[in-house]
Amino acid sequence: GISIFVGMFTTASSSALLIPSSLVPFKKFAMIIVCTSGVAFLTTMLFFGALMHLFGPQATDPRD
């Protein structure tokens, strides 16, 4: 989980530096990247974990 968080954090923070730009394309591009990184992180941490719990590999040996 920490590697996914750090990847999201570095991507979002480096993109956030473009938000105060006076050029509109840079500002819009930065907002898209920040929002996409945030949604992808939340989806990975919440939804994907729940899906793996429901449909992921099942232990065949009771000791696993």
C-alpha positions in Angstrom: 0.0 0.0 0.0 2.8 2.4 0.8 4.3 2.2 -2.7 0.9 2.9 -4.3 0.5 5.9 -2.0 3.9 7.3 -2.7 3.4 7.0 -6.4 0.1 8.8 -6.2 1.6 11.5 -3.9 4.6 12.2 -6.2 2.4 12.3 -9.3 -0.3 14.5 -7.7 2.2 16.9 -6.0 4.3 17.4 -9.1 1.1 18.1 -11.1 -0.2 20.4 -8.4 2.7 22.7 -9.1 1.1 23.5 -12.5 -2.2 24.6 -11.1 -1.2 28.2 -10.3 0.1 28.5 -13.9 -1.4 31.4 -15.9 -1.6 29.2 -19.0 -5.0 27.5 -19.2 -3.9 24.3 -20.9 -1.4 23.6 -18.1 -3.9 24.3 -15.4 -6.5 22.0 -16.9 -3.9 19.3 -17.5 -2.8 19.5 -13.9 -6.3 19.3 -12.6 -7.0 16.2 -14.7 -3.8 14.5 -13.5 -4.5 15.3 -9.8 -8.1 14.1 -10.0 -7.1 11.0 -11.8 -4.4 10.1 -9.3 -6.8 10.7 -6.4 -9.6 8.6 -7.9 -7.2 5.8 -8.9 -5.7 5.7 -5.4 -9.1 5.5 -3.7 -10.3 2.9 -6.2 -7.2 0.8 -5.6 -7.3 1.1 -1.8 -11.1 0.6 -1.3 -12.8 -1.1 -4.2 -10.0 -3.4 -5.5 -9.3 -4.7 -2.0 -12.9 -5.5 -1.5 -13.1 -7.3 -4.8 -10.0 -9.4 -4.0 -11.5 -10.3 -0.7 -14.7 -11.5 -2.4 -13.4 -13.1 -5.6 -9.7 -13.5 -5.0 -7.7 -16.7 -4.5 -9.1 -19.0 -1.9 -7.0 -21.0 0.5 -7.2 -24.8 -0.2 -5.4 -25.8 2.9 -7.1 -24.8 6.2 -3.7 -24.0 7.7 -3.1 -21.2 5.1 
